[in-house]
Amino acid sequence: TGWLPIYFGLWAALCFLLQIVLASRLLRTLDVRTPLAHVSGVLLLSYTPVLFMRIGQNTLLAQFILLATIEIYVRGKRDGLTRRDWILFSAWPVLALLVHPYLAVMAGLMFCISLVDQRRMRRLSTSQAVQYFAALLIAGLALSYCGGFFFASRNYGDYGVYSLNLLAPFVPFAETTLGGWLGTSSPTIPDIHQWDGGCYLGAGILLLLLLAVSAWRSAASSLRRHVTLAMTFALLLLFAISNRIGFGEHELLHIPLPDSVISLLSTLRGSGRFAWLPMYAGVTFLIVLILRRFGARAGSLILCTAALLQLADVAPMQASRRAGTALAHTPNIHVDTWQRLIAAHRDIFQYPSFECGALFGRGIPGTHFSELEIEWIAAQLNRPTNSAYLARPHKDCAQEQIEAIGNNAVPGRLYLYRSSEDVGAYLAANGVKMDRCGVLDDVVVCSADQDLSTLQP
């Protein structure tokens, strides 16, 4: 449509910048204002391995949204929230729907926690709480409907496959400094994908966690003041761990659940990611706890030491991401020719599409990256296509096969076919004329408007 953002390039840079800005704002709200403690705290909240891990899944880089909602919660706990604050608060989960639904759910949870907490503290009436919740619900549902969230999609029933391993916060990622020294990687039960729920804390945060043990009584007292938050986070962590409880490579327990429950929970199948919200809140809590336990001067020095350890641990991840994004990827296709060809047509039909077999691989030169380059050109030129990478594929490939021989000469449509014998034989046997087609980058290209048989790159 042209009005939604593109989650590449400047978006990634903006996410890292906003992570720093929102971390600073959160710490200022908590009165962590001395320069050394403040800068160290910002680094601890910004140099998290889970943030650098998500480069490549760029919508999940928007973890600053979680910091923003935690900050509003803290401000509400201290001073209460005005109507303007509630409007801003409700905007975060709604806007997060434009980025990633998982982040929207976590932001929405923080809104609901604050709503319950403010009602418990009698800063909100029941009617006000209901009104604010209803406003968020209506806005969220409306945007979800417009975004296509309610249209039928395939449910894989795979809750637990992408869950949180009990050792995940403590075992270094392979790309971190500690991971390189120790030869570790994200712990997972064999044959499932718990790496997706990896939330290694980092060396600096682990140091704070060890030092905070001596202040457990103070920590317990503080948690009682945040009972709604603590209870919700406990439930969130249970959801993240799932019914497949892993301790490293060992599956301690696999709790059978009814298919209907598994199907419902699989709506948010990457359950391990929901550990991020308690993680960020926990790191913030550790920063404040260290300053209270050891005093401003000693606490600041401890936070500085932890921040330096965190930077050193995460440095290889940062370096590899910087190297991977420093230069543009060398094209695998003839970009100029594809741009001219796609621009000359109204839309594109591809057979088989990305999720139904794709154009490349399995004997055809090239990889799925070549195909994504073609689709990226179509997106830049705003040309509709029946092919795209789908994280949750639910295409009807049998129907696509019928469509491939049905409307095969629509004016204004560019046809892309896999250049394999089986596809060619199927099209020819069903009357699709290929005499005006050409080949570009090992893709058969056809058009009702042009003779492409002499097409040159």
N, C-alpha and C positions, 0 to 999 in steps of 0.2 A: 504493500500500500504506500510505502514511502514515508509514513509518519512515525513508525516505530524505530527505535535506535538499532544500530548495528553493533553487536557485542564483540568487536575486535578492535585492535589498534588503540585509539585514544581511550576507548572504554576501559581497557585493562589498566592503562596508566591512571585513569580517573579513580578506579577502584582502590589502588594502592594509596593514592593521595587522600581519598576520603577515609580510608582506614586510619591513617595518621591523624587526620583532623577530628574524626569522631572519637578516637581513643583519647586525644587531648581533651576534648570537651567532657568526656565521661570522667576523667581524672580530676579536672577542675571542679566538676560538680561534687566530687568526693573530697574536695579541699586538699588534693595532692598537688601543691602549688610550688614547693621549693624546686628550683631549676633542675638539680641533679635527680631528685626522685621523680619529677614529672617527666623529664626526657627519658629516663630509664623505663618508667612505666609505659610510656608510649611505644618504645621499642619492643617491650615484651608483648604488648597487645598487637603489634604490627608485624613482627617477625615470627609468626606462627607457621610451623611446617604445613598445617592444613590449608593455609592461604596460598602458599607457593605451589603446593601440590595441584591446585585446581587450574593452573594456567593450561589452557587447552580445553577446559570446560568453563569458558569465560563468564557465563552467567553466574556461576558459583563463586566468582571472585568478589561478589557484592556482599561480603561478610560484614562490611561497615554498617549494613542495615541492622544487624544484631546489636552492635555497639550503640547505635542510635536509640534503639528501643530500651536497652538496659539503662542508658543515661536518663531517659524520660521516667522510667520506673523509679530510679534513685531520687530524682528531683521531686517526684510525686510523694515518695515516702517521707522526704524531709519537709517539704513546704506545701504539699498539695498541688493539684493541677487546676488551671483555669479552663474555661471553655475553649479558649484558643489552643491551649496545650493538648486537650483531648482531640481537637480537630487535627492537629499536627500528628499526634500519636496514631490516630486511625488512618492517616494518609500513608504511613509507612507500609503496613501490610497490603494495602490496596495497590500502591505503586510497585511493591515487590512482586505482585502478580505479573507485571510486565517484564520482570527479570527472570524469576524462577519461583515456582509454586512452593518449593520446600522452604525457601527464605520467607515467603509470604505466610506460611503456616507458623513458623517460629516467631515472626514478628507479631502475628495475630495472637499467639499464646501469651506473649509479653503484655499485650494490650489487655487481654482477659485477666491475667494475674493482677495487673494494676487496678483493674475495675473491681475485682473482688476485694483486694487489699484496701482500696479507698472506701469501699462500702463498709468493710469491717471497722475501719477507723472513723466511720461516721462523717466522712468528708463528702460523701455522695449519698443522696437518697436512693431508695430502690427504683423509683421511677426514672431518675437521671441515669442510673446504671443501665437500666433496660433500654432507654432511648439511645445511649451511646453505643451499646452493643448492637442494637437493631440497625443503626446507621451504618456501622462497620459491615454488618452482615449483608445488608441490601447493596451497598456499594461493591463489596467483594463479589457477591453473586452476579451482579449485573456485568461487571467487568469480566468475570469468568465465562459468562454466557457469550459475551461478544468475542472473547478470545478462543472460543471453541472447546472449552474444558468439558462441557456437558455432552458433546457429541460422542457417539458410540466409539469405543476403542477396545482393543483386546486387553483382557486382564490375564496376566501370566501366572498368577497365584504363586509368586515367588518371594513372599515376605520371609525374611530370615536369611536369604542368600547374600544380601548386601548389608549385613548387620555389623554391630560393634563387638569386636573381640575383647574379652576382659583385659588382655594385656596390651591392647592397642595404644593407650595413652603413654605407656612406659617403654615400649620397644621402638628404637629409632628407625626411621625410614632409611632405606638403603642409600639414598642420595645425601643424607646428612653426614656431618663429620663423624659423629659417634657411630652412625650406621656403617660408614666405611671402615672405621677401626675395628668394630665388633663383628662385621659381616652379617648384620641383621637386616630384616625387611619386615614389612607389615605382617603381623601374625594372622593366620587364617586357618580355619578348618579346611582340610583338603576337599577339593571339588566344588567349593563355593567361593564367593568373591568378597570376603570380608576386608580386603584391601580398600574397598570403596568406603568402608566405615573407619578407615585409619584416622586416628586423631592424636598422633604422637605430640606430646607437649613441647618438647625441646629441652636441652640441657639446663638452660637458665630457669625455666619454670619448675623443672624437677628439683632444682636446688631450693627454690622457695618452698616447695611442698615439704621437703625434708626439714627445713628450718621452722616451718609453721607447726610441726608436730608438738613442739614445746608450748605452743599457745592454744592447745586444743580446748581448754576450758573457756577461754575468751571467744574462740570460734563457735563453740556450742551455744554460748549466750547470744552471740550475734545472729545465729541461725534461727533462734527462737523468735527474734524480732521480724524475721522474714519467713514465717511458717508457710504462707501460701506459695511463695516462690520456691522454697525448699521442697515442699511436697510435690509441686508440679514438675520440678526438675528430676525428682526421684522417679516419677512415673515416666518422664520423657526418656530417662536413661534405660529404664526397663524396656520401653518400646524400641530403643536403639539396639539393645542387646538381643531382643527378639526371643522367640521360642527355641532358637538354636544357640545354646550357650557354649561359647568356645573359650578355651584357655590355651592360647598358642595353637598348636596343631590338634589339640585334644578337644573333642566335643564332650563336654561334661554332662550335658543334658539336652535332649531333643523332646520338647513338650508337644505332643500331638494336639492340634487344634482342628475344629470343624472346618470343612472346606469353605463354608460361607464366611467364617471369621478370617481365614487366610486370604480369601478373595477381597474382603473389605480392607484389611491391613495392607494388601499389596498395592493399593492406590498410592501409597507412599512407600514403595518397596525399598528404596535406599535408606532404610531406617537408621543405619549407623551415622548418617549425617546429622541426625538430631542431637548428637552429643555435642555439636558445636556450640549451641546456646549455653548449656551448663558449663562448657569449657571456658568460654569467654567471661561468663559471670564469675566462675571460679578463679580465673587468673586475676580479675579485678579485685576480688575478695582477698586473695593472697597478698596483693600489693598493699592494700590498706592494713591488713593484719600484721605484715612485717613492720610497717611504720609504727603501728601502735605497740607492738611487742618490744621492739628494739630502740624506739625513739627516732626522732627526725634525723639526727646525724648518722648514727650507726645504721639505721634502716635505709637511708639514702645510699650509703656505701654498699650495703648488701644488694639493693636493687640494681646499682650500677654494675656490680660484679655479675649478677644474674643476667643483666642485659648483654654484657660482653660475651658471656658464655653462650647465650641464645644466638647472638650474631655469628659467633664462630661456628656454632653447630649448623645453622641454616645456610651459611655462606655458600657451600657447594650447590645447594638447590637454587639459590639466587643466581650464581654464576652460570649454571646450565640453562636457566630460563633466559638470562640475558643473551647468552650465545645463540640460543635457539630462535630468538626474536630480533636479533641485531640486523639480520639481512633478510630480504624478501626471498621466499621460496622460489627456486628455479622452476619455471613452468615446464610441465610435461607435455603440453599441447601447444599448438600454434594459436596463440591467444588472439592475434589480430584477425586471422581468418575466421575463427569462431565468433568473434565479436561482430564482424560484418554479416556473417550468416544468420546469427540469432537476431540481430537488429533488423534484418530484412523480413522477419516473420512475426506474426502476432502471438503465437504460443508454440509450445514444444510437446511432442508426444514421444516418449522413449519406451522401447521394448527390447529386453525386459528392463524395468525400472530398477533403481538402486536396491530396493528391498525385495525384488522378485528375481534376482539373478545377476543384474548389473551388466554393464557394457564390457568391462575389462576383467582380466584374470581368467584362470581355468583355461589356459591355452591361448588367450588373447593378450598380446603385449600390453603392459600398463597395469596400474593398480587402482584401487578405489579413489586414490588421491587425484588421479587424472579425471575421473568422473566428477568429483567434487569441484574441480576447477571449471568444468563446463557448467555445472549448476550455479557456481558463483557468478559466472558471466551472466547467466539468465537472471539471477537475482539483481545484479547491478543494473541490468537493462529493464528490469520490471516485467519480464516475460513469464507468464504462467507455464508451469511444467508439471508433469505427473510424477516426477522423480525427485527424491530428496533423501538425505540420511534421516532416519527416524529412530530415536532412542528406543521407542517402543513400537516396532513395526506391526501394523495391523491391516496391511493392504490385502485386498482380494486379488491374488495373482491369477486365479482362474478367470476372473472377469476381465482382467487386463489382457490376457491372452485372446479373449474373444474380441475385445476392442481393437486389438492390433490388426485384425483382418476386416473389421467392420468399417470404420470411417478412416480409410487409409489414403484418401486424396482430398482432404479438406483444404480449401484455399486459405492461405495465410499461416498454415501450420508446418513446422519443421519436424520431420520424422527422423529419429535416431534409432538405429537397429544394431544389435550385437552382431559382429561380423563372424559368426560361427556357422558351421554347416547345418546344425539342427534348426537354428532360427531361420536361415535362408530357405531351407527345405519347407518349413512350416508356412512361411509367407508365400512362397511360390505355389505350393499345393492348394492354397486358398485364394488364389487369384490376385495377389498383390503384385503389381507390375514394378519391376526394379530396373528397367532399362534406362531411366532418367536419373538413377541414383549414382552417387559417387562415394568415395572413401576418404575420410579425413581422420588422421591419427588413429587408424584401425577401427573407426566407427563408420558404419554405412549411413549416409545422410541422404534423405529424399525430400522432395518438395513438389507440391502440385503447381507451384508458380514458376519454378525455375528448373532448367535442365542442369543437374549437378554432375552429370557423367564425366565432365572434363574438369571437375573441380581440382584446383591446385592449391596447396598450402601457401 
